[in-house]
Protein backbone atom coordinates (compact mmCIF):
# COMPACT_ATOMS: atom_id res chain seq x y z
CA UNK A 1 0.00 0.00 0.00
CA UNK A 2 1.23 3.49 -0.84
CA UNK A 3 0.53 5.87 2.03
CA UNK A 4 -0.28 9.48 1.14
CA UNK A 5 1.33 12.13 3.33
CA UNK A 6 -0.53 15.44 3.79
CA UNK A 7 1.67 17.97 5.59
CA UNK A 8 -0.67 20.66 6.94
CA UNK A 9 -0.27 23.34 9.59
CA UNK A 10 -2.86 23.19 12.39
CA UNK A 11 -4.40 26.47 11.24
CA UNK A 12 -4.91 25.33 7.63
CA UNK A 13 -8.30 23.71 8.19
CA UNK A 14 -9.57 24.57 4.68
CA UNK A 15 -6.73 22.71 2.96
CA UNK A 16 -8.10 20.48 0.13
CA UNK A 17 -6.22 17.56 1.67
CA UNK A 18 -8.82 17.51 4.47
CA UNK A 19 -11.56 16.77 1.95
CA UNK A 20 -9.41 14.10 0.29
CA UNK A 21 -8.71 12.45 3.64
CA UNK A 22 -12.42 12.57 4.55
CA UNK A 23 -13.27 10.83 1.27
CA UNK A 24 -10.79 8.07 2.13
CA UNK A 25 -12.58 7.57 5.46
CA UNK A 26 -16.02 7.48 3.83
CA UNK A 27 -14.71 4.83 1.40
CA UNK A 28 -13.65 2.61 4.31
CA UNK A 29 -9.98 3.58 4.38
CA UNK A 30 -7.72 4.62 7.26
CA UNK A 31 -6.27 8.08 7.93
CA UNK A 32 -3.90 9.05 10.76
CA UNK A 33 -4.43 12.58 12.08
CA UNK A 34 -3.22 14.83 14.90
CA UNK A 35 -5.17 15.62 18.05
CA UNK A 36 -4.20 17.76 21.02
CA UNK A 37 -3.18 14.58 22.88
CA UNK A 38 -1.47 12.18 20.43
CA UNK A 39 -2.02 11.16 16.80
CA UNK A 40 -5.03 8.96 16.11
CA UNK A 41 -5.48 6.22 13.51
CA UNK A 42 -8.93 6.93 12.14
CA UNK A 43 -11.63 4.93 10.43
CA UNK A 44 -15.41 5.32 10.06
CA UNK A 45 -16.77 4.46 13.53
CA UNK A 46 -19.96 3.01 12.02
CA UNK A 47 -18.12 0.69 9.60
CA UNK A 48 -17.21 -2.73 11.07
CA UNK A 49 -14.65 -3.37 8.34
CA UNK A 50 -12.85 -0.11 9.15
CA UNK A 51 -12.44 -1.22 12.76
CA UNK A 52 -10.99 -4.53 11.59
CA UNK A 53 -8.53 -2.64 9.37
CA UNK A 54 -7.45 -0.50 12.35
CA UNK A 55 -6.73 -3.58 14.46
CA UNK A 56 -4.82 -5.15 11.58
CA UNK A 57 -2.75 -2.05 10.81
CA UNK A 58 -1.75 -1.64 14.46
CA UNK A 59 -1.37 -5.33 15.23
CA UNK A 60 -3.82 -4.62 18.05
CA UNK A 61 -5.98 -7.20 19.91
CA UNK A 62 -9.60 -6.84 18.82
CA UNK A 63 -10.85 -6.88 22.44
CA UNK A 64 -9.23 -3.48 23.03
CA UNK A 65 -12.03 -0.92 22.50
CA UNK A 66 -11.64 2.07 20.18
CA UNK A 67 -12.51 5.68 21.04
CA UNK A 68 -14.91 7.45 18.69
CA UNK A 69 -14.27 11.14 17.95
CA UNK A 70 -17.05 13.65 17.32
CA UNK A 71 -17.08 17.39 16.55
CA UNK A 72 -19.60 18.48 19.20
CA UNK A 73 -20.54 16.82 22.51
CA UNK A 74 -24.16 16.54 21.37
CA UNK A 75 -23.05 14.49 18.33
CA UNK A 76 -22.61 11.62 20.78
CA UNK A 77 -26.42 11.23 20.75
CA UNK A 78 -26.15 9.47 17.39
CA UNK A 79 -23.93 6.76 18.85
CA UNK A 80 -24.53 6.57 22.62
CA UNK A 81 -27.09 7.02 25.38
CA UNK A 82 -26.03 10.21 27.13
CA UNK A 83 -27.07 11.62 30.51
CA UNK A 84 -26.86 14.76 32.62
CA UNK A 85 -23.46 13.79 34.04
CA UNK A 86 -22.04 13.49 30.52
CA UNK A 87 -23.23 16.98 29.62
CA UNK A 88 -21.82 18.45 32.84
CA UNK A 89 -18.45 16.99 31.92
CA UNK A 90 -18.86 18.17 28.35
CA UNK A 91 -19.59 21.72 29.44
CA UNK A 92 -16.47 21.76 31.61
CA UNK A 93 -13.97 19.91 29.43
CA UNK A 94 -15.10 19.57 25.82
CA UNK A 95 -13.73 20.09 23.28
CA UNK A 96 -10.64 18.76 25.02
CA UNK A 97 -8.68 15.73 26.23
CA UNK A 98 -11.56 13.87 27.90
CA UNK A 99 -13.18 10.57 26.86
CA UNK A 100 -16.43 9.41 28.45
CA UNK A 101 -17.66 5.81 28.31
CA UNK A 102 -21.41 5.51 27.71
CA UNK A 103 -23.90 2.76 26.79
CA UNK A 104 -23.70 2.31 23.04
CA UNK A 105 -26.46 2.48 20.44
CA UNK A 106 -26.81 0.05 17.54
CA UNK A 107 -25.22 2.65 15.23
CA UNK A 108 -21.85 1.58 16.66
CA UNK A 109 -20.81 -1.95 15.71
CA UNK A 110 -19.28 -4.30 18.27
CA UNK A 111 -16.13 -4.38 16.13
CA UNK A 112 -15.56 -0.75 17.15
CA UNK A 113 -16.27 -1.28 20.85
CA UNK A 114 -14.19 -4.43 21.23
CA UNK A 115 -17.34 -6.46 21.85
CA UNK A 116 -18.52 -4.23 24.71
CA UNK A 117 -22.01 -2.74 25.14
CA UNK A 118 -20.39 0.62 25.86
CA UNK A 119 -18.66 3.14 23.60
CA UNK A 120 -15.91 5.63 24.45
CA UNK A 121 -16.73 9.13 23.15
CA UNK A 122 -14.34 12.06 22.77
CA UNK A 123 -14.61 15.56 21.31
CA UNK A 124 -11.07 16.68 20.41
CA UNK A 125 -10.00 20.32 20.36
CA UNK A 126 -7.30 20.10 17.67
CA UNK A 127 -8.47 22.13 14.64
CA UNK A 128 -7.33 19.56 12.05
CA UNK A 129 -9.05 16.72 13.89
CA UNK A 130 -12.26 18.71 14.08
CA UNK A 131 -12.08 19.69 10.41
CA UNK A 132 -11.56 16.07 9.38
CA UNK A 133 -14.49 14.75 11.44
CA UNK A 134 -16.73 17.51 10.10
CA UNK A 135 -15.73 16.80 6.49
CA UNK A 136 -16.21 13.04 6.91
CA UNK A 137 -19.68 13.62 8.41
CA UNK A 138 -19.29 10.62 10.70
CA UNK A 139 -17.70 9.82 14.02
CA UNK A 140 -14.12 8.66 13.58
CA UNK A 141 -12.95 5.64 15.54
CA UNK A 142 -9.31 6.20 16.41
CA UNK A 143 -6.81 4.59 18.74
CA UNK A 144 -3.29 6.00 18.87
CA UNK A 145 -1.57 5.85 15.47
CA UNK A 146 1.29 3.54 16.40
CA UNK A 147 2.10 -0.14 16.27
CA UNK A 148 0.36 -1.85 19.18
CA UNK A 149 2.31 -1.73 22.42
CA UNK A 150 4.90 0.80 21.29
CA UNK A 151 5.07 4.42 22.55
CA UNK A 152 2.22 6.55 21.27
CA UNK A 153 3.03 9.05 18.48
CA UNK A 154 3.26 12.70 19.47
CA UNK A 155 4.36 13.98 16.04
CA UNK A 156 3.80 13.06 12.40
CA UNK A 157 7.28 11.56 12.03
CA UNK A 158 6.44 8.89 14.63
CA UNK A 159 3.33 7.88 12.67
CA UNK A 160 5.22 7.68 9.38
CA UNK A 161 7.85 5.42 10.96
CA UNK A 162 5.25 3.05 12.40
CA UNK A 163 2.47 2.96 9.81
CA UNK A 164 3.96 3.84 6.41
CA UNK A 165 2.62 1.29 3.93
CA UNK A 166 -0.02 0.03 6.39
CA UNK A 167 -2.66 2.75 6.00
CA UNK A 168 -4.08 4.99 3.27
CA UNK A 169 -3.02 8.45 4.46
CA UNK A 170 -1.31 10.43 7.21
CA UNK A 171 -2.09 14.05 8.04
CA UNK A 172 1.16 15.43 9.43
CA UNK A 173 0.25 18.44 11.54
CA UNK A 174 3.48 18.64 13.55
CA UNK A 175 3.79 18.08 17.30
CA UNK A 176 0.82 17.42 19.57
CA UNK A 177 0.28 19.93 22.35
CA UNK A 178 -0.19 17.57 25.31
CA UNK A 179 1.67 14.37 24.36
CA UNK A 180 -0.33 11.90 26.49
CA UNK A 181 -3.62 10.27 25.57
CA UNK A 182 -6.95 11.59 26.86
CA UNK A 183 -8.38 11.05 30.31
CA UNK A 184 -11.00 8.27 30.24
CA UNK A 185 -13.90 8.07 32.70
CA UNK A 186 -16.89 5.79 33.05
CA UNK A 187 -20.06 7.17 34.63
CA UNK A 188 -21.87 5.11 37.26
CA UNK A 189 -24.85 6.84 38.83
CA UNK A 190 -23.31 10.02 40.34
CA UNK A 191 -19.80 8.62 40.31
CA UNK A 192 -17.04 9.02 37.73
CA UNK A 193 -14.59 6.13 37.59
CA UNK A 194 -11.19 7.15 36.25
CA UNK A 195 -10.00 4.38 33.91
CA UNK A 196 -7.07 6.21 32.30
CA UNK A 197 -5.55 9.42 33.70
CA UNK A 198 -4.55 12.25 31.41
CA UNK A 199 -4.30 16.02 31.27
CA UNK A 200 -7.69 16.35 32.95
CA UNK A 201 -6.82 15.21 36.45
CA UNK A 202 -8.90 13.52 39.13
CA UNK A 203 -8.96 16.80 41.04
CA UNK A 204 -10.35 18.61 37.99
CA UNK A 205 -13.03 15.95 37.54
CA UNK A 206 -14.02 16.23 41.20
CA UNK A 207 -14.97 19.86 40.58
CA UNK A 208 -17.77 18.59 38.32
CA UNK A 209 -18.62 15.09 39.59
CA UNK A 210 -19.96 14.35 43.06
CA UNK A 211 -17.55 11.45 43.45
CA UNK A 212 -14.43 10.41 41.55
CA UNK A 213 -12.73 7.06 42.10
CA UNK A 214 -9.60 5.72 40.46
CA UNK A 215 -9.92 2.24 38.97
CA UNK A 216 -7.36 -0.21 40.41
CA UNK A 217 -6.05 -0.95 36.89
CA UNK A 218 -4.71 2.62 36.65
CA UNK A 219 -1.81 1.73 38.94
CA UNK A 220 -2.00 -2.07 39.12
CA UNK A 221 -2.18 -5.07 36.79
CA UNK A 222 -5.44 -6.15 35.20
CA UNK A 223 -6.77 -9.23 36.94
CA UNK A 224 -6.46 -12.52 35.10
CA UNK A 225 -9.12 -12.76 32.35
CA UNK A 226 -10.30 -9.19 33.14
CA UNK A 227 -11.37 -7.41 29.96
CA UNK A 228 -10.03 -3.90 29.31
CA UNK A 229 -12.85 -1.35 29.54
CA UNK A 230 -10.77 1.31 27.82
CA UNK A 231 -7.58 1.60 25.79
CA UNK A 232 -4.27 1.54 27.66
CA UNK A 233 -5.24 -0.94 30.39
CA UNK A 234 -3.09 -3.79 29.13
CA UNK A 235 -0.18 -5.13 31.24
CA UNK A 236 2.50 -3.87 28.84
CA UNK A 237 1.77 -0.82 26.74
CA UNK A 238 3.51 2.29 25.42
CA UNK A 239 6.75 0.31 25.62
CA UNK A 240 10.13 0.83 23.99
CA UNK A 241 11.88 -2.22 22.53
CA UNK A 242 14.69 -1.94 25.09
CA UNK A 243 13.80 -2.95 28.68
CA UNK A 244 12.73 -0.01 30.85
CA UNK A 245 13.30 0.08 34.62
CA UNK A 246 11.76 2.68 36.92
CA UNK A 247 13.64 3.96 39.98
CA UNK A 248 11.98 4.91 43.25
CA UNK A 249 13.77 6.46 46.20
CA UNK A 250 15.36 9.57 47.65
CA UNK A 251 16.96 11.87 45.09
CA UNK A 252 20.52 11.29 46.28
CA UNK A 253 20.03 7.51 46.28
CA UNK A 254 18.67 7.58 42.73
CA UNK A 255 21.59 9.71 41.52
CA UNK A 256 24.07 7.37 43.21
CA UNK A 257 22.40 4.40 41.49
CA UNK A 258 22.51 6.10 38.11
CA UNK A 259 26.19 7.05 38.44
CA UNK A 260 27.07 3.44 39.23
CA UNK A 261 24.91 2.24 36.35
CA UNK A 262 26.73 4.53 33.93
CA UNK A 263 30.02 2.91 34.95
CA UNK A 264 28.78 -0.68 34.89
CA UNK A 265 26.15 -0.85 32.13
CA UNK A 266 25.39 0.39 28.66
CA UNK A 267 22.34 2.36 29.79
CA UNK A 268 20.17 5.23 28.63
CA UNK A 269 18.77 7.55 31.31
CA UNK A 270 15.58 9.59 31.05
CA UNK A 271 16.61 12.33 33.46
CA UNK A 272 15.31 15.60 34.75
CA UNK A 273 16.82 18.81 33.38
CA UNK A 274 18.36 19.50 36.80
CA UNK A 275 20.29 16.21 36.66
CA UNK A 276 22.06 16.83 33.35
CA UNK A 277 25.07 18.43 35.05
CA UNK A 278 25.18 15.75 37.75
CA UNK A 279 25.55 12.73 35.43
CA UNK A 280 28.07 11.83 32.75
CA UNK A 281 26.93 13.26 29.42
CA UNK A 282 26.38 9.88 27.79
CA UNK A 283 23.01 8.59 26.55
CA UNK A 284 21.08 11.14 28.64
CA UNK A 285 17.61 12.20 27.49
CA UNK A 286 16.24 15.36 29.08
CA UNK A 287 12.52 14.96 29.86
CA UNK A 288 12.11 18.41 31.44
CA UNK A 289 12.27 19.94 34.88
CA UNK A 290 11.43 17.72 37.85
CA UNK A 291 8.58 20.03 38.84
CA UNK A 292 7.23 20.61 35.32
CA UNK A 293 4.93 17.61 34.85
CA UNK A 294 3.31 19.12 31.75
CA UNK A 295 6.71 19.30 30.03
CA UNK A 296 7.43 15.71 31.02
CA UNK A 297 4.08 14.60 29.60
CA UNK A 298 4.78 16.44 26.34
CA UNK A 299 8.22 14.80 26.09
CA UNK A 300 7.66 11.28 27.40
CA UNK A 301 6.72 9.24 24.33
CA UNK A 302 9.27 10.98 22.12
CA UNK A 303 11.90 10.26 24.79
CA UNK A 304 11.00 6.56 24.86
CA UNK A 305 11.25 6.40 21.08
CA UNK A 306 14.58 8.24 21.16
CA UNK A 307 15.91 5.75 23.74
CA UNK A 308 15.18 2.91 21.32
CA UNK A 309 17.49 4.56 18.77
CA UNK A 310 20.50 4.63 21.11
CA UNK A 311 23.03 1.83 21.51
CA UNK A 312 22.07 0.59 24.97
CA UNK A 313 20.91 -2.51 26.83
CA UNK A 314 18.62 -0.92 29.42
CA UNK A 315 16.70 2.31 30.03
CA UNK A 316 16.32 3.93 33.45
CA UNK A 317 13.69 6.52 34.38
CA UNK A 318 12.22 8.03 37.53
CA UNK A 319 8.99 6.63 38.96
CA UNK A 320 6.64 9.65 38.83
CA UNK A 321 4.42 10.81 41.71
CA UNK A 322 0.77 9.81 41.68
CA UNK A 323 -0.70 13.25 42.38
CA UNK A 324 -2.23 15.49 39.72
CA UNK A 325 -0.78 15.04 36.24
CA UNK A 326 1.86 12.79 37.81
CA UNK A 327 -0.72 9.98 37.91
CA UNK A 328 -0.93 10.01 34.10
CA UNK A 329 2.86 9.82 33.81
CA UNK A 330 2.94 7.05 36.42
CA UNK A 331 0.26 5.10 34.56
CA UNK A 332 2.10 5.28 31.22
CA UNK A 333 5.53 4.49 32.63
CA UNK A 334 4.57 1.48 34.74
CA UNK A 335 3.03 -0.09 31.65
CA UNK A 336 5.98 0.86 29.47
CA UNK A 337 8.20 -0.82 32.07
CA UNK A 338 5.85 -3.81 32.54
CA UNK A 339 5.70 -2.81 36.23
CA UNK A 340 9.48 -3.21 36.70
CA UNK A 341 10.35 -0.93 39.63
CA UNK A 342 13.61 -0.85 41.59
CA UNK A 343 13.63 0.73 45.05
CA UNK A 344 16.95 2.42 45.78
Secondary structure, DSSP 8 states (H G I E B T S, - for coil): ---EEEE--TT-TT-HHHHHHHHHHHTT--EEE--SSS-EEEEETT-HHHHHHHHHHHT--TTS--EEE-SSGGGGGGTEE--HHHHHHHHHH-SSSEEEEEEE-TTS-HHHHTT-SEEEEE----HHHHHHHHHHTS-EEEEESSSTTS---SSHHHHHHHHTTTSSEEEE----SS-S--EEEEEETTEEEEEE--SS-HHHHHTTSSEEEE-GGGTS---TT---SSTT-SSS-S--SS-EEEEES-HHHHHHHHHHHHHHS-EEEEE-GGGGGGS-SSSEEE---TT-HHHHHHHHHHHHHHHHHSS-SEEEEE---SSTTHHHHHHHHHHHTTT-EEE-
